Amino acid sequence: MSIRRLPEHLVNRIAAGEVVERPASALKELVENALDAGAGRIAVSLAGGGLDRIEVVDDGCGMAPAEMALALQRHCTSKLPDEHIEAVATLGFRGEALPSIASVARLTLESRPAAADGWRRVVDNGALAAEGPAALPPGTRVVVEELFARVPARRKFLRSGRAEYAACLDAVRRLAMARPDVAFTLDHDGRRALTASAADDRPARVAALTDRALADNAVAIDLVREGMVLGGVAGLPTFNRGIADHQYLFVNGRPVKDRLLIGAIRGAYAEMLPRDRHAVVALFLDVPAEQVDVNVHPAKTEVRFRDPALVRGLIVSGLRRALDEAGHRAVQRPSEAALAAWTPEPSRERHPGDGWAVEGIAPPGVTSLVGDRPTFFTAPPAARAEPAWAPPPETAVHPLGVARGQVAKTYVVAEAEDGLVLVDQHAAHERLVLERMRAALRHGRVAAQALLLPEVVELDEPACDRLEARAGELADFGLELERFGARAMLVRATPALLGQANPAGLVADLADELAAFDEALSLRERLDAVAGTMACHGSVRAGRILSVAEMNALLREMEATPHSGQCNHGRPTWVKLAHADIEKLFGRR
């Protein structure tokens, strides 16, 4: 077999496989070109998630006809004036993006420098199809149509239009965060999906593009060390997400996905986040050009640092310092309606025959003795959860014992025949709710509780798309949803097992869970993840004062429920101190 030189069009298609993996890759390259051209406004328009059409219009410096011809040839660029690739200061520098895209799609390039005429050049899958004058304002307009239409081996591996659109939206969102001084718009199928006005306030731009609540639930980061500058915003530990899709990382203004940086974030939030939750952060790291290698991969989303330990230490220190300064801050307080749900029971009268029998002495909780009828009020627990109006049950009958009180409004204290039992009320009830949901699903579907007033939950458009696509299966879990515009869902009913659930928090967490699913899996195949998320929202929370009857009911149900020894996340729901262990604590053994 003889060695031969590959034809130019095939070389371009091979190169396109590295640079242009999907519509989002092509869009990212085009927007980066617009930023490198000094654009102050960038308008993006998509059709079919970018599979059918991608259009990027900017008001940058524009190109002359001769420059346009060179731009469509491989390894031609204006962004690398000399051979010092280690000192590159632009987002693009390889000169591969435009010819790679043009080799696997129909690309129309129109450009006009200031004080000059516009020119148009059309390349159809690597072959020049047309060129001539064009009428347009100063700047550049690029249209990509029918991406991979003539490369079926690549086209069939692309995901659905919705999934590709979500990736395109994420790519534009990240670039818009990096450049708050540039105005961005994105339209999809004729509908405006993103608007970001030019401003100098980076935290405001990040909050506007991620979650508006982040502005009130984040801390600013500002740290300088050995020539490196770390800035950005970090969400409070209590302002977290079910998946790590809200972690945005930038190195010298370039969006990256780097394992070192992700690991540093995880380390900084260690012991402050539940194991299955993820921080919300946007970190902007500026390092000297010679300290970082951006020429690792054609997609330019990976970087290498000359001193990884220094970079990791900078991020961990910057995040921890900012979080330490936040002090006791947590997610902003809930609404008054939510606070009213935790109001203690109202005062009521009780008769002396119900428990207290010492004449003339007002027992705890009694404000006065009026004739033969003392007036009672609900007092905080003192040594016991409440006065025992009836003799407690025998401890020998129940493996987890009988309730004696509550500690820190979180842990139930029970006395068993062979020791002292401590129960995490939230973790235990979370498991119980999950097992109830499983049992209900085995017999058909989970009962739904209709809301008196349907609740509107605002989410980003891809999250709404995921929920809408699974609405029928979610209804089997008792959660009835409807689409309510481009970026909102209407909740009509919640699972009856969850009681007074928070629809907004439940729907947001479920959207995160669905984002992590493989599309080939049905929702029922991911029962544990979905039901576990719902169960967490419907369980008894830490901080709620339980009556003795409620505590005993919890213990009895735990004894009758499989897997109740651990919560949905693998942590124990109860521990026991045997009598011998207690005796050792007091030196009796």
N, C-alpha and C positions, 0 to 999 in steps of 0.2 A: 504494500500500500504506500503510495507516494505522498509526500507532504506538499500541501498547496496553500496558497494565500487565500484567506477567506474574502469574499466580496464585501465591499463597503457597507451595503445595506444589511448584510447579515451581522457584521461587526457591530453596527449600531443597535440591532435588535438584541444582541447578547449584552451590550452595555446597558440597554434599557431595562433588562431584567434586574439589574442591581439598583439603578437609580429610580425607576418607575415601577414600583411593586403594585400600586393600586391608584385610583383617582386621587386619594389624599396625598400620595407622594408627588404626583405631578403638580397638584395645586400648591403644595408647600414650596416647591422649586420656583413656581411662577411668582408667588407672593414674595419670596425672598429676593428674586430679581427686581421686583418693584421697589422693595425697601432699599436695595443697594443702589437703585437709580435715583434715590433722594425723593421718593414720593411723599406727599403730605396727605393724600387721600387715595385709598385703594378700595375699589368696588369689585366684589366677587359675585358671580351668578352661576348657579348650578342647575342642571336638569338631570333627572333620574339618578340622583345621588352622585353626579359626576361621571357616571358611566356613559351618558348620552352627550353631555356638553359641559365644558368648564370655560368660563370667561373671566379674565382678570383685566381690569382697566385701572391705570394709574396716571398720575400727573407728574411723573418724573422727568428726567432730562431728555428722554427720547433717543432715537438712533437715526443716523443717515442711512440711505439705501445700501451703501457699500458695507456699513457696519452690520446691517441686518443680514446680509448674505454671509458674512463671516460668523455671526452669532449662531447660525444654523449649521455650522461645520463643527466637528468634534475638536475639543481641546483649543478652542478659540475663546478668549475672555479678556475683558478690560480690567478685571479685578486683581490681577497679579502682575504689577508692572515690572517686577524683576523676578529673580529665581529664589527669593527668600520665602519659601512657602510656610516656614515656621512663624513668620510675622504677619500672616494674612489677617486683615481687619474687616473683611466683608463676610456676608453669610455664604455667598457662592464664590468659588474660585477654580473649580475644575474645568469649566467649559463643556460640560457633558449634558446638562439638563435639557436644553432646547432641542439639540439634534436627537437625543434619546427619545424624547416625547414625540418628535416629528416622525420617527421611524416606526412608531406603532399606533399612529392616529393621524387624523387630518388636522393639521395645525395651520391656523391663519395668524400671521404676525403683521400688525399695523403699528407704525410708529411715526412720530413727528417731533423733531427738535424745535425749540423756540426759534422764531423768526425764520422758519424754513417750511417747505412743503412736506406733506405726509406721503408715505409709501406703504404698499401692501405686498406681502409675499405669502403664497400658499404652498405648503408642502404636504403631499398626501402619501403617508406611509413610506417616507424616505425619498419620494420623487417630487421634483418641482412641478407644481400644477398650474400656477399662474402668478403674475406679479404686475404691478402697475401703481399709478397714483391712488391715494386714499385721502378722504376728507375726515379729519378728526382734530380735536384740540391738542395742544402740546402734551406729549406723554406717549404711552404705549398701551395697545390693546392686543391681548392674546386670546385666541379661541381654540380650544381643543375639542374635537368631536370624534365620536365613535372610537373611544380608546380600546385597543386590543381587538377591534372588530375583525381584523385579518390575522389575528394570532389566537385562534380558538383554544390552543393548549393553555394560554394564559387566562383568557376570558372566563373559561369554565371554573377556574379556581377563585374568582372574585366572589364576594358575598352578595347579599341582596342589596337592592338600591337603598333601603333604609340604613343598613349597616355601613355601607360605603359613605352615605351622607353623614352619619354620625362621626366617622373618622375624618371627613373633610372639615366638619364644624370644629372638631377638636384641634385640628392643625391650624386653622385660622385663629381660633381662640388663643392658642399658645403664642402665636406670632403677635397678635394684638396686645397681649400682656407685656411682651418684651418691648414694645414700642408705643407707650401711651401718648407720645407726641404725634402719632399718625392716626387719622380717622379711618375706620373700617366699616364696611357694610357687607352683608352676605345675604343673597336671595337664593331661595331654593324653589324651583318649579313656580316661579312668579310670586312667591311669598317671602317677605322680609323675615329673616331668622336671626340676624345679629346686627346691632348698631353700636358703634363705639366712637364717641366724639373725641377729637384731639384734646388732650389735657396733659398737665405735668404731674398729676397726682397718681402715682403708681398704685398705692393701696386701693384708691377708689376704682381704678380701672380693673384691678384684680377682682374686687368684690362684685363689680357690675357684670363681669364675665363668668363668675362662678356661682356665688350665692350672696345675695344682697345682705343677708344676716351676718356675713363674715366681717363686715365693717365694724359691727358692735361686739364681735366675739373673737377678736384676734389681737395680737400684739405685734408691734413693729420690731424689725430686726435691723441692727446697725452695728457692725463689728469690722474693725480693720486690724489686720495682722500680717506682718512681713510682706507688705506690698499687695496683699489680697484684700478685697472688700466684699463683705457679705451684707446684702440688704433683702428686703421683702417683708412679707407678713406671714404669721403662723397662727393658726387657729388654736384657741384654748383646748386643753385636753378633753373637756366635756363637749366641745364642738367637733365631733368626729363623724366618720363615714363608715359604711359597711365594707367598702372596697377602696383601694388606693387610687381611684381615678381622679381625685382632686389634689394630687401632688404635682406641682408644676416646677420644673427645674430649668434654669438658664445659666449658661456659662458664656460670658462675654456677649450677652444678648442673643445667644443661640439656644433655641429649645433643645434639650437633650434628655435622654432616658439612660441614666447611668446607675449601675448597681452600687457603686461606691457611695453616691449621694443618697440613694434610697436607703441603704444600710445605715448611713449616718443619721437620717431622720428617725429611723426606727430606734436607734440607740438613744437619741436625744429624748424621745418620748417614752423610753422604757420605764415601767412601773407607774406610768401615769395613764395608760390606756388599757382597756380590756384587750385580751389576746386577739379577739376577732374584729377589732375596730382599727381605723386608720386615721392619721392626722390629716388636716387640711392645711397645706402650706403652698406658698409660692416663693421660691428662693432664687435670688439673682446674685450670682457669683462672678466677680470681675477679677481676673488674674492676669499677670503679665503674659503676653503672647508666647514667650519662650518657655513658660511653665506648663503649657497645655498643648496637646497634639490633637487637632481637629481633623486630621487627614487619616482617620482610622478606617472609615467605611464610606462608600459613595453617598449614602443617604445622609451622612454628617450628623446623625443623632447620637453617635457614640464618641466619647473623648477619652484621652488618657492624660493623667497628670504626672508631672515629674516627681512630685512629692505627695503621694496619696494620703499618707498619715497626717501631713499638715492640713490638707484640705478637709479630711474627715474631722480632725480636731477643731478646725475653725467652725464647721457647721454645728457640731455637737455643742461647743461652747456658746456660739451665738444663740442657738435655740434655747438652751437651758437658761442662759442669762436672761433672755427676754421672758421666758415662762416664769422664772423666779421673781422677776420684778412685777409680774401680774398679781402676785400675792394670792388673796383669797378669791380672785375673780373667777367666775364660772359663766356658763351660758346665761344670757339675760333671762330675768325671771319670767315665768309663764304668765298667761293672761289671768285676769281676776277670776274668770269662770273656772280656770283650772285650779287656782288656789282655793276657791270655795269648796271644791270637792274634798279637801282635806280638813274641813272645819270639824271640831269635836262635836259629839252629840250634845243636844241642848239639855239644860238642867231639867230635872224632874224630881218629884217627891217620892219618898219611900216611907214605909211604915216601920216602926220599931220592931215589929214581929218578924221582919224580913232578915234580921241578922244581929243587930246590936241589942244587948239586953242589960247593960250596966246602967242603972238608974242615975240620972243627973249628970252624966258625963257625955259630952259631945264627941263621938268618935270621929276619925279622919273623914273629911268630906262633909261634915255637918256644920253648918254655919251657926245655927241656933236651935234651941228647944222651945217650941211654941206649944204650950199645953202638953198633950200627949203625942203630938205629931212633930218630930224633928224635920227641918227643912234640909235636903241634901243638895249638893252640887257635884259635878263631875270633876274630880281632882286628878292631878297627874299621878301615875303609879308611884307608890311608896313601899318598897320592899316586896310587894306583890303586884301583879298586874291590876288587881281589883279585889275588893272584899269577897271572900268566899261565902256565897249565899247558900251553898249546899256542900255537903262533905265531898272532897275530891275522890275520884275513882281509885281503885286499887292499882298500884304500879305493876304488880305481878301479872296482870292481865294483858298488858301492852308492851311489846318489844321496845318501842321508842319512849315508853313512860308516859307520864302525865305532865301537863304544863304547870310550871310554878311561877313563871314571870317572863320578862322580856328585857334584854340588855341593848342599850344604844339604839332602841327602836328598830333593830335589825335582826337580832338573834333571839330565838325562842329558847328558854331554859326549861328543860324537862327533867323530871326525876324518874329514872327507871329502877327496876329491882336491883340491878347490878352496877349502877353508877349514875353519872350526870350526863345528860345529852344536850348538846348545843346545835341548833338548827339555823341555817341561813334561810330566812323566810322567803326572800326573793328567789334564790337559786332553787329551793325546793318547789315552790309554787310554779316556777317556770317549767320544770320537768312535768309536773302534774298536768298543766294546761296542754303541753305538747302531747302527752299520752292520751288525754281526752280527745284531742283533735285527730290523732291517729285512729282511735277507736271509732270516732264518728265517720271518718273517711272509709273505714273498712265496711261500714254499714250503709254507704251511699255518699252523703256529703255533709258538710258542717252546716248547722243551722245558722241562718243569717238574722241579724237584728237591724231592721230598717231604721235609719236616722230620721228624726222628726223633721230636720232641715238638712238636706244634702249639703255636704261640705266640699268646697272647691280647694284643691291642693295644687299649688303652682310648682312646676318642675321644668327642667329644660326639655327641649323637643325630643331628643333621642330617648330620654327616660319615659316620656309619654308614649312614644312609639312602642317601646318594649312592653309597657303595661297594657296598652291597647291590644297588642298582638296576643297577649295571654289572658285577656279579660274573661274568656269563657272558662278557662281552667281555674282562674282565681275565684270565680263564682262558686266552684265546688268547695272552696275553703270558706265560703260565707262572705267573701269580700266582693261587693258588686260595684263595678267602676264603669264610667262612661267618659269618652273623650269630651273635653270642654274647651275647644279652641286648640291652637297650636301648642301652647305650653301649660296646659292645666288638665287635671283629671277631676271628675265629679264623683264623689263617694256617696253612694246611695244606701249602702248597708255594710256593716262590719260583722265579723264572726261573733255570734252570741256568746260563745265561750270566753271571749275576751272581756266581757263586761263593758265598763266605760273606757274604751280604748281611745287613744289619740290618733284619729285618722290620718292627719298630716305626717306624723312621725312614722306610722306604720307603712304608708304608701311610699314614702321616700326611701325607707330601708328596703322594701321589697323591690323597688326599682334598681337599687344597688345590687341586690342579690341576682336579679335577672341579667344584669350587665355581665356578671361573671359566668353565666351559664353557656354551655355549648348549645347552639341553636338546634343541633340534632337531637338533643334530649328533650323529652316531654317534661312538663312541670311535675307530674306525679313521680318521675324518676328522681327528682330532686326534692322529695317530700321533706326530708329532714331539714334542709336549708330553709325552705319556705315556711314550713310549720314552726320551725325553731324561731324564726324571726317574728312570726305572729305571736307565739307563746311568750316571748320576751316582753312584748307590749301588753299582754294581758295578765301578767303575773303580779302578785303582791309586791310592792316596792319596798326596798329598805327605807326606813324612816316613818313607816306607818305603825301607829300603836294598835296592837291587836288585843281583843278581849280574850279571856281565858277560854271561852267557848270556841272562838276562832282558832286559837292556837291548838287546842285539842283536836278540832276538826282537821286541821292541817296534818297533825301527826297521824291521825287515823287513816287519812287518805294515802299518806306516804307508805304506811304499812301494807296497804292493799294494792299499791301501784308498782308495776315492774320498772326496773331501772331508776327508781327514785333515789338511789344512793348517790347519784351524780347529776349535775345539771346538764343542760343542753350543750355546754362548752367543755365538759369533762372535769369540772371542779366538783369537789365533794359537797353534798348538801347538808351533811350532819357529821359530827364527831362525838366521841364518847370518852368521858373520863371515868374509868372504873374506880370502884371504892378503894382498891389498893393504890391506885395512882393518887387519889386525893389524900390518902393517909401518908403517902411519901412526901407530899407537899408540906404537910404539917409535922413531919418528923416522927410519925407514929410507927413507921416501918424502917 
